[in-house]
Structures are given as C-alpha cells and as structure tokens.
Amino acid sequence: MIRITGLVVLAAALAVPALTSPASADDAADEATYSGYHRAIRAAELCEERNFDQDAHAKMAGVIDEKIHYAIGAGRRLILIEQAKSEMGKVVEDKGCADTSVQDALALFHGDLEPALQ
C-alpha cells in the first residue's frame, strides 16, 4: 500500500493552480482575448443560427491565434473554449440575444472573425 504524506498532498494542491490559471498579466490578457472570441463565435451560433464547419473554425482560429500571438497551449485552449461556450450559452438563455454583452460579442464576431470567412 502506498502512503501519501501531507507534504505530497500539499505540493500537489499548490501545483494545480499553476496548471489552470494564467502565469502573468500578459497570459491573463491573452486568455481574456481568446475567451472573448470564442464567446463571439458561440453568440453567432446561437443568435444568428450560424453553423461553422471545420474549415470555418480553422480560419477563425488563425485570426484568434494572431491576436494572442500563439501564446496559449492546446490543453488550456480547450478549457477556455468550453468555458466561453458555456458562459455565452447561459447569457443567451437567461437574457436573450438582445443583451448588451451578447451584442458586443456579435460585433466582435462581425468585425474580426467574419471577414476571415469570406
């Protein structure tokens, strides 16, 4: 039987935030930008009944990657995407597509991401 000491548990607990939260202000800004774009995509899906295929997602990802200077790793990206989709879904469900935050997200989509789809 393997025994886990309190020190090992403490070390593991301290390591988890480092894996799940941004390390610096620049990282936090990149993550906020990344999440904002994915909220915008979700708003377009929900409020404009848009369906994006793999090619469209790849084009939008290229725009987003340039905005964040390719600074976020793949695992963290997946977490941020799921959070952003969930957040926007909740706002649309609770407040509707006319909500200011949804309209701001749609404006971001139309201004920055939609041109890449042309």
RAMOCOR-V224083 format. One record per pair of residues at least 12 apart in sequence whose C-alpha atoms are under 10 Angstrom apart, sorted by sequence separation. I is the first residue (numbers start at 1). GAP is how many residues later the second one is. D is the distance in Angstrom with one decimal. If there is no record, write none. Layout:
I;GAP;D, I;GAP;D
This chain:
88;13;8.9, 89;13;9.9, 88;14;7.5, 41;16;9.2, 88;17;9.0, 41;19;8.9, 38;22;9.5, 37;23;8.9, 38;23;9.4, 37;24;9.3, 37;26;9.6, 38;26;9.0, 34;27;9.6, 37;27;7.0, 36;28;9.8, 35;29;9.8, 34;30;6.6, 37;30;9.8, 33;31;8.2, 34;31;8.2, 34;33;8.1, 30;34;9.9, 33;34;7.7, 34;34;6.9, 30;35;9.7, 33;35;7.0, 32;36;9.5, 30;37;8.1, 31;37;7.9, 34;37;9.9, 30;38;5.2, 34;38;8.7, 29;39;8.5, 30;39;8.2, 42;39;9.5, 30;40;9.1, 31;40;8.8, 41;40;10.0, 27;41;9.0, 30;41;7.1, 31;41;7.4, 39;41;9.8, 43;41;10.0, 26;42;9.5, 30;42;7.6, 35;42;8.7, 38;42;8.2, 39;42;8.0, 42;42;7.9, 43;42;8.5, 46;42;8.9, 47;42;10.0, 34;43;8.0, 38;43;6.0, 39;43;9.6, 41;43;9.3, 42;43;5.7, 46;43;7.6, 27;44;7.5, 35;44;9.7, 36;44;9.6, 37;44;9.1, 38;44;8.8, 39;44;8.8, 40;44;8.8, 41;44;8.4, 42;44;8.8, 45;44;9.8, 26;45;9.3, 27;45;7.8, 31;45;8.9, 35;45;5.9, 36;45;9.4, 38;45;9.1, 39;45;5.0, 40;45;9.0, 42;45;9.4, 43;45;6.5, 47;45;7.9, 67;45;9.9, 31;46;8.4, 34;46;7.6, 35;46;6.4, 38;46;5.8, 39;46;5.8, 42;46;6.5, 43;46;7.7, 46;46;7.7, 34;47;8.1, 35;47;9.2, 37;47;8.6, 38;47;6.8, 39;47;8.6, 41;47;9.4, 42;47;7.4, 46;47;9.5, 32;48;9.0, 35;48;7.8, 36;48;7.3, 39;48;7.4, 40;48;8.1, 43;48;9.4, 64;48;8.8, 31;49;7.5, 35;49;5.5, 36;49;9.9, 39;49;5.6, 43;49;7.7, 47;49;8.4, 48;49;9.1, 60;49;9.5, 63;49;7.7, 64;49;8.1, 22;50;9.4, 34;50;9.0, 35;50;8.7, 38;50;8.9, 39;50;8.6, 42;50;9.7, 46;50;9.8, 47;50;5.8, 63;50;6.8, 46;51;8.2, 47;51;9.0, 62;51;9.5, 63;51;10.0, 32;52;9.8, 35;52;9.8, 36;52;9.7, 60;52;8.8, 61;52;8.9, 63;52;9.7, 44;53;9.6, 60;53;5.7, 63;53;7.3, 22;54;9.4, 43;54;7.8, 59;54;8.3, 60;54;7.9, 62;54;8.7, 20;55;9.7, 21;55;8.9, 47;55;8.6, 59;55;9.4, 60;55;9.1, 61;55;9.6, 19;56;9.8, 20;56;7.4, 47;56;9.5, 57;56;9.8, 59;56;9.7, 60;56;6.4, 19;57;8.6, 56;57;9.6, 59;57;6.0, 60;57;7.4, 43;58;9.7, 44;58;9.1, 48;58;9.1, 56;58;9.3, 58;58;9.7, 59;58;6.6, 20;59;8.9, 43;59;6.3, 44;59;9.7, 47;59;8.6, 57;59;9.9, 58;59;9.6, 59;59;9.8, 42;60;9.6, 43;60;8.3, 56;60;8.2, 57;60;9.0, 40;61;9.7, 43;61;9.6, 44;61;8.3, 45;61;9.9, 56;61;6.1, 39;62;9.7, 40;62;7.7, 43;62;6.6, 44;62;6.2, 55;62;8.9, 56;62;9.5, 39;63;8.5, 40;63;9.0, 42;63;8.8, 43;63;6.2, 44;63;9.6, 40;64;8.1, 41;64;7.9, 42;64;9.0, 43;64;9.9, 39;65;10.0, 40;65;4.3, 41;65;7.8, 44;65;7.3, 52;65;9.6, 39;66;6.5, 40;66;5.5, 43;66;8.4, 44;66;8.9, 38;67;8.9, 39;67;8.8, 40;67;8.0, 41;67;9.0, 42;67;9.4, 36;68;9.8, 37;68;7.6, 40;68;6.3, 41;68;6.3, 36;69;7.2, 37;69;9.5, 39;69;9.5, 40;69;5.2, 41;69;9.6, 39;70;8.9, 40;70;8.8, 44;70;9.8, 37;71;7.2, 38;71;9.0, 36;72;8.3, 37;72;7.0, 40;72;9.8, 41;72;8.3, 36;73;9.4, 40;73;8.8, 41;73;9.4, 37;75;8.8, 37;76;8.1
